[in-house]
Amino acid sequence: MSEFELRSDTSRAVIDTMGAALLSFCVMTPSGWREVVLGSRVAPYAGRTVGRYANRLALGRFSIDGQIFQTSANEPPNSLHGGVGGFSECEWTVVASSDTALALRLVSPDGDQGYPGQLDVAAVFDLGPHALTVSYAASSDSPTVVNLTLHPYFNLTGEATIDEHMLWLPSAEYTPTRDDGIPTGEMLPVAGTGLDFTTPRRLDAARAAMLDEGLDRGGAMDHNFMVPGDGVREMARLTAPDGLSLTVLSDSPAVQIYDASGFDGSFSTVDGRSMVCHSGLAIEPQSPPDCPNQPGWPDTVLRPGQTWSRTITFQVS
C-alpha cells in the first residue's frame, strides 16, 4: 500500500493506492485548515473506489445479450459494490504522479467476481483550488457492466454528527427499494416527503420526517435520487452550520445518499475520530442500483471498442 499527498495553497488530499481511496481532503478556511472527510483505512468502503458495479445487484445477477452472469453475493443473496474482492479491496498501480495529481490503473481479469470481460480501468485524482476531481475511464474486451464511484463520507465541521448540516438535491424523484436495498422498479416523486431536498433541509429534521413516513431503509437514509439533465452538473450541496459548503458535481445519472447510520464507533478515521452513527454523509454519484435488471433504466453495458467514463468533483466554498 502507498499513500500520496496532493498539495496546493488551498487544498490537500491523501490518496491510498489500496482501493484508490480518498483518506483525507483538507481545505483552507479563514480559521485555518479543515478536514472535510472521514478517511479510514479500515471502515468498509469509506473513501474507496467501488466497482465493477457500485451499489447492489439483485441476486448478484445480470444478463447481457441473453446470457446470465452470476457475481459474488457478498450481501446474500445480493451483490454489493462489486462483491468479495471488489475494486475497493484491490491494490491499484501508480501510472503517474505530481504535486497536484495522481493517476492509477487497475486491470480486472475476465471472470473477476463473476463479471465478464477483462476491464482496464484508470482513475485520476486532480487537486484544484478548494476542489478535488476524480475521473474514471474503462474499456473491456467483452460486453460487461460498469458503474464506478468514489465512496467518501463528509463531515464539514469535525463535530460528532452531521445532523445540523443542510442538504440540497436537485432531484424530483427517488427509486424506492425493498428492505434489502434492491429497487422496486418505480421512480417516485420526493415532493412533500422526508426525502424532498429540493429546498435545503437539516438532515436531522429530514430524517425524522422520513422515519415518520416509513420511507427509511432499516432506519437509515440510504436512497438513490435521480438527477435530471446531462453532462457535468450539480448533484448535491451540503452546508455546515458555519456556512462552509460542499458542492458535488458529476455527469452520472443519479446520486446515492447514505447517512452512516450503520457506524457504531467500531472504526476510527485516520486522524483518530470515532466513526459513530450519523458522523458523516456519503454522497456517491453513480448509476442507480440494480440498473442492469431494471427495464428502461440507464444503460450500464460497456462493449468492446467503447470507453466508459465518469467525472466527480468535490468543490468547497
C-alpha positions in Angstrom: 0.0 0.0 0.0 1.2 3.5 -0.8 -0.2 6.9 0.2 0.3 10.0 -1.9 -0.3 13.5 -0.6 -1.5 16.1 -3.2 -0.9 19.7 -2.2 -1.9 23.3 -3.3 -2.1 26.6 -1.5 -5.8 26.0 -0.6 -6.3 22.2 -0.7 -4.6 19.0 0.4 -5.6 15.4 -0.3 -4.2 12.0 0.6 -4.9 9.1 -1.8 -4.2 5.5 -0.9 -3.4 3.0 -3.8 -5.3 0.3 -1.8 -8.8 0.8 -3.2 -7.9 4.0 -5.0 -9.1 5.6 -1.7 -9.5 9.2 -0.5 -8.1 9.2 3.0 -8.1 13.0 3.6 -9.3 16.1 2.0 -8.4 19.4 3.8 -9.3 22.9 2.6 -8.0 26.3 3.8 -10.7 28.3 5.6 -10.5 31.7 7.3 -9.8 29.9 10.6 -7.2 27.5 9.1 -7.0 24.1 7.6 -10.1 22.0 7.9 -10.6 18.2 7.2 -13.9 17.6 5.5 -14.0 13.8 5.0 -14.0 10.8 7.4 -11.0 9.0 5.9 -10.4 5.5 7.2 -8.1 2.6 6.3 -10.4 0.1 8.0 -14.0 1.1 7.7 -15.7 -0.8 4.8 -15.8 1.2 1.6 -15.0 4.5 3.3 -13.4 6.8 0.8 -12.7 4.0 -1.6 -13.4 3.4 -5.3 -16.2 0.8 -5.6 -16.9 -1.4 -8.6 -17.2 -3.1 -11.0 -20.8 -2.3 -10.1 -21.3 0.2 -7.3 -24.4 -0.3 -5.1 -26.5 -3.5 -5.4 -27.3 -6.2 -7.9 -30.4 -8.4 -7.2 -29.3 -12.0 -6.5 -25.9 -10.8 -7.8 -27.0 -11.5 -11.3 -27.5 -9.6 -14.6 -27.8 -10.6 -18.3 -26.2 -9.3 -21.4 -27.5 -10.4 -24.8 -29.5 -13.1 -23.2 -26.6 -14.6 -21.2 -26.9 -14.6 -17.4 -23.8 -13.8 -15.3 -23.6 -14.6 -11.6 -21.4 -12.4 -9.5 -20.3 -12.9 -5.9 -23.1 -12.4 -3.4 -21.3 -10.6 -0.6 -24.6 -9.3 0.8 -26.6 -12.6 0.4 -28.4 -13.1 -1.8 -27.4 -9.9 -3.4 -24.1 -8.3 -4.5 -22.8 -5.0 -3.1 -20.1 -2.8 -4.6 -18.7 -5.4 -6.9 -18.8 -8.3 -4.5 -16.0 -10.0 -2.5 -12.6 -8.7 -3.7 -14.2 -5.7 -5.5 -12.2 -2.8 -6.6 -12.3 -1.2 -3.1 -10.2 -4.2 -2.0 -7.6 -4.1 -4.8 -4.2 -2.6 -5.0 -4.1 -0.1 -7.8 -0.9 0.7 -9.8 0.5 4.1 -10.0 0.8 5.4 -13.6 1.9 9.0 -12.9 2.1 11.5 -10.0 2.8 15.1 -9.4 2.2 17.6 -6.6 -1.4 18.0 -7.5 -2.4 14.9 -9.5 -2.2 11.1 -9.2 -3.1 8.6 -12.0 -3.9 5.0 -11.1 -4.7 1.9 -13.1 -6.4 -1.4 -12.4 -6.8 -4.4 -14.7 -9.7 -6.7 -13.7 -9.4 -10.0 -15.4 -12.3 -11.8 -17.3 -14.4 -13.6 -14.7 -13.3 -11.4 -11.8 -16.1 -11.7 -9.2 -18.1 -13.3 -12.0 -18.0 -10.3 -14.3 -17.3 -10.9 -18.0 -14.5 -9.3 -19.9 -11.1 -8.0 -19.0 -11.7 -4.5 -17.8 -8.9 -1.9 -17.9 -9.6 1.0 -15.5 -8.0 4.4 -15.0 -8.6 6.7 -12.0 -7.1 10.2 -12.0 -7.3 12.4 -8.9 -6.7 16.1 -9.6 -6.4 18.7 -6.9 -7.6 22.2 -7.7 -8.4 25.4 -5.7 -10.6 24.2 -2.9 -11.6 21.2 -5.1 -10.8 17.6 -5.9 -11.8 15.9 -9.1 -11.7 12.1 -9.7 -12.1 11.0 -13.3 -12.6 7.3 -14.2 -12.3 5.6 -17.6 -12.7 2.0 -18.5 -12.6 -0.3 -21.5 -13.4 -4.0 -21.9 -12.6 -6.8 -24.4 -16.1 -8.3 -23.9 -19.5 -6.9 -23.1 -19.8 -6.2 -19.4 -21.5 -3.8 -16.9 -19.7 -0.9 -15.3 -20.7 1.5 -12.6 -17.8 3.0 -10.6 -17.9 5.7 -8.0 -16.0 7.1 -5.0 -17.5 6.4 -1.6 -16.4 9.3 0.8 -18.2 10.3 3.9 -18.3 14.0 4.5 -18.4 16.0 7.8 -17.7 19.7 7.2 -17.3 20.7 10.9 -15.5 17.9 12.7 -18.4 17.6 15.1 -19.6 14.2 16.3 -22.5 14.1 13.8 -23.8 15.8 10.6 -27.3 16.3 12.0 -27.2 20.1 11.7 -25.8 20.1 8.2 -28.2 21.3 5.4 -28.6 19.1 2.3 -29.8 20.3 -1.1 -30.5 17.9 -4.0 -31.9 18.9 -7.5 -33.8 15.6 -7.5 -37.6 15.4 -8.0 -37.6 11.6 -8.0 -36.0 8.7 -6.0 -36.0 5.0 -6.5 -37.8 3.2 -3.6 -36.3 -0.2 -2.6 -37.2 -3.3 -0.7 -35.7 -3.8 2.7 -32.6 -5.4 1.2 -31.9 -2.2 -0.9 -33.0 -3.7 -4.3 -35.2 -1.2 -6.2 -38.9 -2.0 -6.7 -38.6 -0.6 -10.3 -40.5 2.6 -9.5 -39.4 6.2 -9.6 -41.5 8.2 -7.2 -41.7 11.9 -6.5 -40.0 13.3 -3.4 -42.4 16.2 -3.1 -43.9 16.6 0.3 -41.9 13.7 1.8 -38.9 13.5 4.2 -36.8 12.8 1.0 -37.5 16.2 -0.5 -34.3 18.2 -0.6 -35.2 20.4 -3.5 -35.2 23.1 -0.8 -32.2 22.8 1.6 -33.2 20.9 4.8 -31.4 20.0 8.0 -30.5 16.3 8.0 -31.9 15.5 11.4 -35.3 17.1 10.5 -35.5 15.3 7.2 -34.5 12.0 8.8 -37.3 12.4 11.4 -39.9 13.0 8.7 -38.6 10.1 6.7 -38.9 7.8 9.7 -42.4 9.0 10.5 -43.4 8.3 6.9 -41.9 4.9 6.8 -39.6 5.8 3.9 -36.4 4.7 5.7 -34.4 1.6 4.8 -34.0 -0.2 8.1 -33.8 3.1 10.0 -31.3 4.6 7.5 -31.4 7.3 4.9 -29.9 5.2 2.2 -31.6 6.2 -1.0 -30.8 6.8 -4.7 -32.0 10.0 -6.2 -32.3 10.6 -10.0 -30.6 13.8 -11.2 -32.2 15.5 -14.2 -30.0 16.7 -17.1 -26.9 15.5 -18.9 -23.2 16.3 -18.6 -21.4 17.6 -15.6 -23.9 19.3 -13.3 -24.7 19.8 -9.6 -25.6 16.5 -7.8 -25.8 17.7 -4.3 -24.8 20.6 -1.9 -24.0 20.1 1.7 -23.7 23.1 4.0 -22.3 23.3 7.6 -23.9 25.5 10.3 -21.0 27.9 9.9 -21.6 28.3 6.2 -18.8 26.1 4.8 -20.4 24.4 1.7 -19.5 21.3 -0.3 -20.9 21.1 -3.9 -20.7 17.7 -5.7 -20.7 17.8 -9.5 -20.8 14.8 -11.8 -22.0 13.5 -15.2 -23.7 10.5 -13.5 -27.5 9.9 -13.9 -28.1 9.6 -10.1 -26.6 10.0 -6.7 -26.8 7.8 -3.6 -27.1 9.4 -0.2 -26.3 7.4 2.9 -26.3 8.9 6.5 -23.8 6.4 8.0 -26.4 5.1 10.4 -24.5 1.8 10.4 -21.5 3.2 12.1 -21.3 2.3 15.9 -17.9 3.6 16.9 -16.1 0.3 15.9 -14.0 2.2 13.4 -11.9 5.3 13.5 -10.7 7.9 11.0 -7.0 8.3 10.1 -6.9 11.3 12.4 -8.4 9.4 15.4 -12.0 10.4 15.3 -14.6 7.8 16.2 -17.0 6.9 13.3 -20.3 6.9 15.1 -23.9 6.8 13.8 -24.6 9.8 11.5 -21.0 11.0 11.8 -20.8 11.6 8.1 -22.8 11.7 4.9 -21.9 9.6 1.9 -22.6 11.3 -1.4 -22.0 8.9 -4.3 -22.7 9.9 -7.9 -23.4 6.7 -9.8 -25.9 4.8 -11.9 -28.9 3.6 -10.0 -28.7 0.3 -8.0 -29.6 -2.9 -9.9 -29.8 -0.9 -13.2 -29.0 -3.9 -15.4 -32.1 -5.7 -14.1 -34.5 -2.7 -14.4 -36.1 -2.3 -17.8 -35.9 1.2 -19.2 -33.3 2.4 -16.7 -30.0 3.9 -17.8 -27.8 1.5 -19.8 -24.7 0.3 -17.9 -23.4 -2.1 -20.5 -19.9 -1.4 -21.9 -19.0 -3.1 -25.2 -15.6 -3.6 -26.9 -14.4 -0.5 -28.7 -16.3 1.8 -26.3 -14.9 3.8 -23.4 -16.9 4.2 -20.2 -16.2 7.4 -18.2 -17.3 9.3 -15.2 -16.2 12.6 -13.6 -16.8 13.6 -9.9 -15.8 16.9 -8.5 -15.9 17.9 -4.8 -15.9 21.7 -4.5 -15.7 23.5 -1.2 -16.6 27.2 -0.7 
